[in-house]
Amino acid sequence: MRIYVVITLQLIIWSAFTLIEWMSKHDQLLYKVIMFFVFFYLAFVLCNKATQSAAKTLFITSLSLTIYTSIHYTLSLLTH
């Protein structure tokens, strides 16, 4: 059950990243990449506190990022 809660919280983090990226559409690419790594670190630390396993943390964080990216691009294809 803990993994599902962590994935849900990470999806909220990725949604916040998308919102902030949308609000900063005039920023340079370098700043967006730095912001991505900040959000990735935040999601990683949150998961590591909950699971206490580095391998499981990396897998869950990558999984939630993959899920969110696929949902994000699918919705953008459907709306455009």
C-alpha positions in Angstrom: 0.0 0.0 0.0 2.9 2.3 0.7 4.1 2.1 -2.9 0.8 3.2 -4.2 0.8 6.2 -1.9 4.3 7.1 -3.0 3.4 6.8 -6.7 0.4 9.0 -6.2 2.4 11.7 -4.4 5.0 11.5 -7.1 2.4 12.0 -9.8 1.3 15.1 -7.9 5.0 16.3 -7.9 5.2 15.7 -11.7 1.9 17.6 -12.1 3.4 20.5 -10.2 6.4 20.4 -12.4 4.3 20.6 -15.5 2.3 23.5 -14.1 5.5 25.4 -13.2 7.1 24.6 -16.6 3.9 25.9 -18.3 4.1 29.1 -16.2 7.8 29.6 -17.2 7.4 29.1 -20.9 9.8 31.9 -21.7 12.7 30.5 -19.7 15.8 29.1 -21.3 16.1 25.3 -21.7 18.9 25.2 -19.1 16.7 26.5 -16.4 14.0 24.0 -17.3 16.5 21.1 -17.1 17.7 22.3 -13.7 14.1 22.6 -12.5 13.4 19.0 -13.8 16.4 17.7 -11.7 15.1 19.6 -8.7 11.7 18.0 -9.0 13.3 14.6 -9.7 15.4 14.9 -6.5 12.3 15.9 -4.5 10.4 12.8 -5.8 13.4 10.6 -5.2 13.9 11.8 -1.6 10.2 11.4 -0.8 10.2 7.8 -2.1 13.5 7.0 -0.3 12.0 8.1 3.0 9.1 5.9 2.5 10.8 2.8 1.2 14.3 2.9 2.7 15.7 1.1 -0.4 17.7 2.9 -3.1 17.0 0.3 -5.8 13.2 0.3 -5.1 13.3 4.1 -4.9 14.9 4.4 -8.3 12.5 1.9 -9.8 9.4 3.6 -8.4 10.5 7.1 -9.3 11.3 6.0 -12.9 7.9 4.2 -13.1 5.9 7.2 -11.9 7.8 9.4 -14.3 7.1 7.0 -17.2 3.4 6.8 -16.2 3.0 10.5 -16.0 4.9 11.2 -19.2 2.7 8.7 -21.1 -0.5 10.2 -19.7 0.8 13.7 -20.4 1.6 13.0 -24.1 -1.5 10.9 -24.6 -3.7 13.8 -23.4 -1.8 16.3 -25.5 -2.4 14.1 -28.6 -6.1 13.8 -27.9 -6.6 17.5 -27.3 -4.7 18.8 -30.3 
